[in-house]
């Protein structure tokens, strides 16, 4: 099988239930040493960061024409640990319910992703986000540019090769779904009490909190830049 390297990232503004986007870089080197690279991105009007992390991996894998040996790099623990900890296999075997018997969030996206990891040999590797990793930074740029763009789609978990544009008429009526009628994973931290959550549930909340902190830091940097630029005027 061909060896392929994939880098992915997702972004959301006002996570959960704000605009978001995904970015992916797919790289293949042929037998002669020639490098082929493609980039994928799209923005959505109402979504969550975790959904965009999953969509980045799904779209990159779905666009591989033949089964490949893939190494996929992501800064999302939500994505990487689900595979490396073996949770996805448990979910599928138990009707997409976790060990506590709760419905797994973003079920339709996990099903699409599992269809691709059945087709390809995929190794998931975690990289620290916003840490100077060139490909991760590029994916972040693709994802945030898409999230901030004028062309936004409906996040229904469908086949994005035929996406539906989000319109003003849909505003307020369409919300990002986790596949089970609930919005955004890990947005509520009120139920956190030490010693009461499984490792799986803790990682989900950690990822959501990390995303919230990243967004606050980006806002802080923009405000500081504007503040200090006024001294130069």
C-alpha positions in Angstrom: 0.0 0.0 0.0 1.2 3.6 -0.6 2.5 5.4 2.4 0.7 8.7 3.0 1.1 11.4 5.7 -1.9 13.4 6.8 -2.0 16.5 9.1 -5.3 17.8 10.3 -6.8 20.5 12.5 -10.2 21.9 13.4 -11.3 25.3 14.7 -14.5 26.8 16.1 -15.3 30.4 17.0 -17.4 30.6 20.2 -17.2 26.9 20.7 -19.7 25.3 20.9 -22.3 26.3 18.3 -20.4 29.1 16.5 -18.8 29.1 13.0 -16.0 26.6 12.5 -13.8 25.0 9.9 -11.4 22.2 9.3 -8.0 22.0 7.5 -6.0 19.0 6.2 -2.8 18.5 4.4 -2.2 15.2 2.6 1.3 14.3 1.5 2.5 11.4 -0.6 6.0 10.7 -1.9 6.3 8.3 -4.9 9.0 5.8 -5.7 11.1 8.4 -7.5 11.0 10.8 -4.5 8.5 13.2 -6.0 6.3 14.8 -3.4 2.6 15.3 -4.0 0.5 17.4 -1.7 -3.1 18.4 -1.5 -4.9 20.7 1.0 -8.6 20.5 2.1 -10.7 23.0 4.0 -14.2 24.1 4.5 -16.2 26.3 6.9 -19.5 25.7 8.7 -21.9 28.2 10.2 -22.8 26.4 13.4 -20.6 23.6 14.7 -18.1 22.6 17.4 -14.4 22.2 17.5 -14.5 18.4 18.1 -16.8 18.0 15.0 -14.3 19.9 12.9 -11.4 17.8 14.2 -13.2 14.7 13.1 -14.3 16.2 9.7 -10.6 17.1 8.9 -9.6 13.5 9.3 -12.7 12.1 7.5 -12.3 14.3 4.4 -8.6 13.7 4.1 -9.1 9.9 4.3 -12.1 9.9 2.1 -10.2 11.6 -0.7 -7.5 8.8 -0.9 -8.4 6.9 -4.0 -6.9 3.6 -2.9 -6.2 1.9 0.4 -3.1 3.4 2.0 -0.8 3.1 4.9 -1.5 6.4 6.7 0.2 8.2 9.5 -2.2 10.9 10.7 -1.0 13.8 12.9 -3.6 15.8 14.9 -3.5 18.1 18.0 -6.9 16.7 19.1 -6.7 14.3 22.0 -10.5 13.8 21.4 -9.6 12.1 18.0 -6.2 10.5 18.7 -7.0 9.0 22.1 -10.3 7.6 20.9 -8.3 5.3 18.6 -5.1 4.8 20.6 -7.1 4.0 23.8 -9.4 1.7 21.8 -12.6 3.5 22.6 -13.9 3.5 19.1 -13.9 -0.2 18.8 -15.9 -0.5 22.1 -18.4 2.1 20.9 -19.0 0.3 17.6 -19.4 -3.1 19.3 -21.9 -1.6 21.8 -24.2 0.4 19.5 -22.2 3.6 19.9 -22.6 3.8 23.7 -19.7 4.3 26.1 -18.9 2.2 29.1 -21.3 4.2 31.2 -24.1 3.4 28.8 -24.4 6.9 27.4 -24.8 7.6 23.7 -21.5 8.6 22.1 -21.4 12.2 20.9 -20.9 12.9 17.1 -21.9 9.3 16.3 -22.5 9.9 12.6 -19.0 11.3 12.2 -17.4 8.5 14.2 -19.2 6.0 11.9 -17.8 7.8 8.8 -14.3 7.9 10.2 -14.5 4.2 11.2 -15.4 3.3 7.6 -12.2 5.0 6.5 -10.0 3.4 9.2 -11.4 0.0 8.1 -10.4 0.8 4.5 -6.9 2.2 5.3 -4.1 1.2 7.8 -4.1 4.3 10.0 -1.7 5.3 12.8 -2.8 8.3 14.9 -0.1 10.5 16.3 -0.7 13.5 18.6 1.2 16.8 18.2 0.9 19.7 20.5 -1.1 22.5 18.9 0.2 26.1 18.5 3.7 24.9 19.2 5.5 25.8 15.9 4.9 22.5 14.1 4.8 23.7 10.4 2.2 21.4 9.1 0.0 21.8 12.2 0.3 25.5 11.9 -0.7 25.3 8.2 -3.8 23.2 9.0 -4.7 25.7 11.8 -4.5 28.5 9.2 -6.7 26.6 6.7 -9.3 25.8 9.5 -9.5 29.3 10.9 -9.5 31.0 7.5 -12.4 28.7 6.5 -14.3 29.4 9.8 -13.9 33.2 9.2 -14.8 33.0 5.5 -18.0 34.1 3.8 -18.8 30.7 2.4 -20.2 28.6 5.2 -22.0 25.3 5.0 -24.6 23.4 7.0 -22.9 21.0 9.4 -25.2 17.9 9.1 -22.4 15.3 9.0 -23.3 14.5 5.4 -21.1 14.0 2.4 -19.2 17.2 2.0 -18.5 16.5 -1.7 -22.1 17.8 -2.1 -22.4 20.4 0.7 -25.4 22.5 1.5 -24.8 26.3 1.9 -26.0 27.9 5.1 -28.4 30.7 4.5 -29.9 33.5 6.6 -33.2 31.7 6.5 -31.6 28.7 8.3 -30.2 31.0 11.0 -31.5 30.2 14.4 -33.3 27.0 13.2 -30.2 24.9 12.6 -27.9 24.0 15.4 -24.8 21.8 15.5 -25.8 18.4 16.5 -23.6 15.8 18.2 -25.5 13.1 16.3 -27.8 12.5 19.3 -29.6 15.8 19.4 -27.2 17.3 21.9 -25.0 20.3 21.1 -21.2 20.3 21.5 -19.1 17.9 23.5 -17.8 18.9 26.9 -19.2 22.5 27.0 -20.7 22.1 30.5 -18.2 21.6 33.3 -20.7 21.8 36.2 -20.7 18.0 36.6 -17.0 17.8 37.1 -16.1 16.4 40.6 -12.8 14.7 41.2 -13.0 10.9 41.1 -16.4 10.8 39.5 -15.6 10.7 35.8 -14.0 8.0 33.6 -10.7 8.6 31.8 -12.7 8.8 28.6 -15.1 11.4 30.0 -12.2 13.4 31.5 -10.4 13.6 28.2 -13.5 14.9 26.5 -13.8 17.7 29.1 -10.1 18.4 29.0 -10.2 18.8 25.2 -13.2 21.2 25.4 -11.6 23.3 28.1 -8.3 23.4 26.1 -10.2 24.6 23.1 -11.9 27.3 25.2 -8.5 28.5 26.6 -7.0 28.5 23.1 -9.8 30.8 21.9 -9.4 33.1 24.8 -5.6 33.3 24.2 -6.2 34.1 20.5 -8.6 36.9 21.5 -6.0 38.2 24.1 -3.3 38.3 21.4 -5.5 40.2 19.0 -6.5 42.7 21.7 -2.9 43.2 22.8 -1.7 43.7 19.2 -4.3 46.4 18.7 -3.5 48.0 22.1 0.2 48.3 21.4 -0.3 49.3 17.8 -2.0 52.5 19.0 1.2 53.6 20.7 2.8 53.6 17.2 0.2 55.9 15.7 
